[in-house]
Amino acid sequence: MGLLVDGVWHDQWYDTKETGGRFVRKDAVYRNWVTPDGAPGPSGEGGFPAESGRYHLYVSLACPWAHRTLIVRALKGLDEAISVSVVDPLMGAEGWVFGDSPGAGPDHVNGATRLYEVYLRADPHYTGRVTVPVLWDKVRNTIVSNESAEIIRMLNGAFGGTGPDLYPADLAPGIDALNARVYDRVNNGVYKAGFATKQEVYEEAVTALFEELDALDARLDRSRYLMGAPLTEADIRLFTTLVRFDPVYVGHFKCNLRRIADYPNLAPYMRDLYQTPGIAPTVNLTHIKRHYYESHPTINPTGIVPVGPVVDYEAPHGRGERFGR
């Protein structure tokens, strides 16, 4: 994971010495919004109207943050409206690149070979991390947003689409509160554990992670989804961590107090979401495992990708019968 400094690429990992052994994620830089009429959104500038075919997503199938956007794009029926480029699973000295691994492909919009070239096209003097997802405007030739939480809100609300409303107004305050806790303790919590460079920092992160997973498992004993009956963005945001947990985070990030398979509610809930029409095709375990195990030499210097575990995502989950469809 490198970064650009005034438009110059640097192959530089996170410096945890300055943060007491803690992994600290930087905020996204591009925070504009696509809106139905192009009016300004909650942040950034206006001028990005929702138009079919105008926008392009740059994603990694391995990245949980990018994975969110692919799921919402699928659930909202926006596959034809918003095009996609997929980077190679290996993130090496040049960061995310467009390779020829199965499931990846070239950049047909900007002709880039490295994702940082897309950032430089938007701003030749860009300074910051080069991350996925990226929502690109083909008309203005610039980045709209590289903040996944906000991109999924745009995909849900700006383009119409045929799928469910994943952020209904009456549930919005509860979704926001739950998202904040799950982001800190689970979505980003696995990274805080995996990238920690001090024992006490790691243990603090792992403790918070499993406290929250325990609480979520108890919550899911009362309802099919996190907010009750409707599927919402809160479920999508949790799912992309859960689906990676046993194959990657348990071993690679040392999040091994329990597996998701050990939870009586989280495990069938994960399978329920996986089996929701449109979601399974967005899950690529080969990209997921290759990326983590091959891209972090400080954690896995041999680059060997484990063959297991075997997770049956298609097994019956029973949650529809238990809570009603």
C-alpha positions in Angstrom: 0.0 0.0 0.0 1.8 3.1 -1.2 0.9 6.7 -1.5 1.3 9.8 -3.7 3.1 12.8 -2.4 2.6 15.9 -4.6 2.0 13.6 -7.6 5.0 11.3 -7.0 4.5 7.6 -6.1 6.1 6.2 -3.0 6.0 2.5 -2.0 5.5 3.2 1.7 3.7 1.2 4.3 1.9 2.6 7.3 4.2 4.0 9.9 3.0 2.6 13.2 6.0 3.9 15.1 4.4 7.4 15.1 1.1 6.0 16.4 2.3 3.8 19.3 2.0 0.6 17.4 -1.6 1.4 16.2 -2.9 1.2 12.7 -4.6 4.5 12.0 -6.7 4.7 8.8 -6.7 8.1 7.0 -9.9 9.7 5.9 -10.8 9.6 2.2 -9.8 12.7 0.2 -12.6 12.9 -2.4 -16.0 13.4 -0.8 -18.2 14.7 -3.6 -21.7 13.3 -4.1 -23.7 12.1 -7.1 -27.3 13.4 -6.6 -30.4 13.1 -8.7 -30.1 16.6 -10.1 -26.5 17.4 -9.6 -27.0 19.6 -6.6 -24.3 19.5 -3.9 -24.5 16.6 -1.5 -23.6 16.5 2.2 -19.9 17.3 1.4 -17.8 18.4 -1.5 -19.1 20.2 -4.6 -22.1 19.8 -6.9 -22.2 19.1 -10.6 -22.5 15.3 -10.5 -26.0 14.4 -11.7 -27.1 10.8 -11.7 -26.9 9.7 -15.3 -26.8 6.2 -16.6 -23.5 5.3 -18.2 -21.7 8.4 -16.9 -19.9 6.9 -13.8 -17.3 4.2 -13.5 -16.3 2.2 -10.4 -12.7 1.1 -9.8 -12.7 -1.8 -7.3 -10.8 -4.7 -5.9 -12.7 -8.0 -5.4 -10.5 -8.5 -2.4 -11.2 -5.3 -0.6 -14.1 -5.2 1.8 -14.7 -1.5 1.3 -14.9 -1.9 -2.5 -17.0 -5.0 -2.1 -19.7 -3.0 -0.4 -20.2 -0.9 -3.6 -20.4 -4.0 -5.8 -23.1 -5.5 -3.6 -25.2 -2.3 -3.6 -24.7 -1.9 -7.3 -26.0 -5.4 -7.8 -28.9 -5.1 -5.4 -30.1 -1.9 -7.0 -29.9 -3.2 -10.5 -27.3 -0.7 -11.6 -25.0 -3.1 -13.5 -25.7 -1.5 -16.8 -25.8 2.0 -15.5 -22.4 2.0 -13.8 -19.4 0.3 -15.4 -16.6 -1.4 -13.4 -12.9 -2.1 -13.6 -11.3 -4.7 -11.3 -7.7 -4.5 -10.2 -5.4 -7.4 -9.7 -5.6 -9.1 -6.2 -1.9 -8.6 -5.6 -1.0 -5.2 -4.2 2.8 -4.8 -4.5 5.3 -2.1 -4.9 3.2 -0.1 -7.4 0.0 -0.4 -5.3 -3.2 -1.6 -7.0 -2.5 -2.5 -10.7 -4.7 -3.6 -13.6 -3.4 -7.1 -14.4 -4.6 -10.3 -16.1 -5.5 -12.4 -13.1 -8.8 -14.3 -13.6 -11.5 -11.9 -12.5 -9.4 -8.8 -13.0 -9.1 -6.7 -16.2 -7.9 -3.6 -17.9 -8.9 0.0 -17.4 -11.1 0.7 -20.4 -12.0 4.2 -19.3 -8.6 5.9 -18.6 -6.2 3.3 -20.0 -4.2 3.2 -16.7 -2.0 0.3 -15.8 -1.7 1.4 -12.1 -4.6 2.8 -10.1 -2.5 5.8 -8.9 -2.5 7.0 -12.5 -6.2 7.4 -12.2 -5.7 9.6 -9.2 -3.1 11.6 -11.0 -5.5 12.2 -13.9 -7.9 13.8 -11.4 -5.1 15.8 -9.7 -1.5 15.7 -11.0 -0.4 16.9 -7.6 -2.5 14.5 -5.5 -1.1 13.7 -2.0 -2.6 10.7 -0.1 -3.2 7.0 -0.1 -4.4 5.4 -3.4 -7.3 3.3 -2.3 -10.4 1.5 -3.8 -13.2 2.0 -4.4 -13.1 5.0 -6.7 -16.1 6.5 -8.3 -15.1 8.2 -11.6 -17.0 10.7 -13.6 -16.5 10.1 -17.3 -17.8 13.5 -18.3 -15.8 15.7 -16.0 -12.8 13.3 -16.0 -12.3 13.4 -12.3 -12.9 11.4 -9.1 -16.3 11.9 -7.5 -15.5 10.0 -4.3 -13.2 7.4 -2.8 -15.2 6.9 0.4 -17.1 3.6 0.2 -19.6 4.5 2.9 -20.8 7.5 0.8 -20.6 5.8 -2.5 -23.1 3.1 -1.4 -25.5 5.9 -0.2 -25.3 7.4 -3.7 -25.9 4.1 -5.4 -28.8 3.5 -3.1 -30.5 6.9 -3.4 -29.4 8.9 -6.4 -29.9 6.5 -9.4 -33.3 5.1 -8.7 -32.8 1.4 -9.4 -35.1 -1.5 -8.9 -33.8 -2.9 -5.6 -34.7 -2.4 -2.0 -34.1 0.9 -0.2 -31.1 0.1 1.9 -31.2 3.4 3.9 -34.9 4.0 4.7 -35.5 7.4 6.4 -37.2 5.9 9.5 -34.3 3.7 10.2 -31.5 6.1 9.3 -30.6 7.2 12.9 -30.3 3.6 14.1 -28.4 2.6 11.0 -25.9 5.4 11.5 -25.4 4.6 15.2 -24.8 0.9 14.5 -22.6 1.6 11.5 -20.3 3.7 13.6 -19.8 1.0 16.2 -19.4 -1.8 13.7 -17.0 0.2 11.6 -14.7 1.0 14.6 -14.8 -2.4 16.3 -15.4 -4.9 13.5 -14.8 -3.5 9.9 -11.7 -1.6 10.9 -11.2 -3.6 14.0 -9.8 -6.5 12.2 -7.2 -4.2 10.6 -6.4 -2.6 13.9 -5.6 -6.1 15.2 -3.8 -7.4 12.1 -1.6 -4.3 11.6 -0.8 -3.7 15.2 2.9 -3.7 16.0 2.6 -3.9 19.8 1.1 -6.7 21.9 -1.1 -4.5 24.1 -2.4 -2.7 21.1 -3.3 -5.9 19.3 -5.0 -7.3 22.4 -7.0 -4.2 22.9 -8.3 -4.4 19.3 -9.1 -8.1 19.4 -10.9 -7.7 22.7 -13.1 -4.9 21.3 -13.7 -6.9 18.1 -15.0 -10.0 19.8 -17.1 -8.1 22.3 -18.8 -6.5 19.3 -19.2 -9.8 17.5 -20.7 -11.3 20.6 -23.2 -8.4 20.8 -24.1 -8.7 17.2 -24.7 -12.4 17.5 -27.1 -11.7 20.4 -28.8 -9.0 18.4 -29.3 -11.5 15.5 -31.0 -13.9 17.8 -34.0 -11.5 17.8 -34.3 -10.6 14.2 -33.3 -11.7 10.7 -31.4 -8.6 9.9 -29.6 -6.0 12.0 -32.4 -3.5 11.9 -35.2 -5.9 12.1 -37.2 -7.1 9.1 -35.7 -5.1 6.2 -32.2 -5.7 4.7 -30.3 -2.4 5.1 -26.8 -1.1 4.3 -25.8 -2.0 7.9 -26.1 -5.7 6.9 -24.0 -5.1 3.7 -21.3 -3.3 5.6 -21.0 -6.1 8.2 -21.3 -8.9 5.6 -18.1 -7.9 3.7 -16.1 -8.4 7.0 -17.9 -11.6 8.0 -17.3 -13.3 4.6 -13.6 -12.7 4.9 -13.3 -13.6 8.6 -12.7 -17.3 8.7 -10.7 -17.5 5.4 -8.4 -14.6 6.3 -8.8 -12.6 9.5 -8.7 -15.6 11.9 -5.3 -16.6 10.7 -3.7 -13.7 8.9 -4.8 -11.0 11.3 -4.7 -13.2 14.4 -8.4 -12.7 15.1 -8.7 -16.2 16.5 -10.7 -16.1 19.7 -13.6 -17.6 17.8 -14.5 -18.2 14.2 -17.7 -16.9 12.6 -18.6 -20.6 12.2 -18.7 -20.9 16.0 -21.5 -18.3 16.3 -25.0 -19.7 16.4 -26.5 -16.6 14.7 -23.7 -14.8 12.8 -22.8 -17.9 10.8 -26.4 -18.6 9.4 -26.9 -14.8 9.0 -23.8 -14.6 6.8 -25.1 -17.5 4.7 -28.5 -15.9 4.5 -26.9 -12.7 3.1 -24.6 -14.7 0.8 -27.6 -16.5 -0.7 -29.5 -13.2 -1.3 -29.9 -12.9 -5.1 -27.1 -10.8 -6.5 -24.6 -11.1 -3.6 -22.9 -14.4 -4.2 -21.5 -13.3 -7.6 -19.7 -10.4 -5.9 -17.7 -12.8 -3.6 -14.4 -14.0 -5.0 -12.5 -15.9 -2.4 -9.5 -16.5 -4.6 -8.9 -12.7 -4.9 -9.6 -12.3 -1.2 -7.1 -14.9 0.0 -4.5 -14.0 -2.6 -4.6 -10.4 -1.8 -4.2 -10.6 2.0 -1.7 -13.5 2.1 0.5 -12.3 -0.8 0.3 -8.5 -0.3 1.5 -8.2 3.3 5.1 -9.5 3.5 5.5 -8.0 7.0 2.8 -10.4 8.2 3.2 -13.3 5.9 6.8 -13.1 4.4 6.6 -16.4 2.5 3.5 -15.3 0.6 2.0 -18.8 0.9 -1.8 -18.8 0.6 -3.5 -21.5 2.8 -5.8 -23.9 1.1 -8.4 -23.8 3.8 -10.7 -23.4 5.5 -13.6 -24.9 3.8 -16.7 -22.7 4.3 -20.0 -23.8 2.9 -21.7 -20.5 2.1 -24.5 -22.4 0.3 -25.6 -24.5 3.4 -29.1 -23.9 4.6 -29.5 -21.1 7.1 -33.1 -21.3 8.2 -33.4 -17.6 9.0 -36.2 -17.0 6.5 -38.3 -19.7 8.1 -37.4 -18.6 11.6 -38.2 -14.9 11.2 -40.5 -14.8 8.2 -39.6 -13.9 4.6 
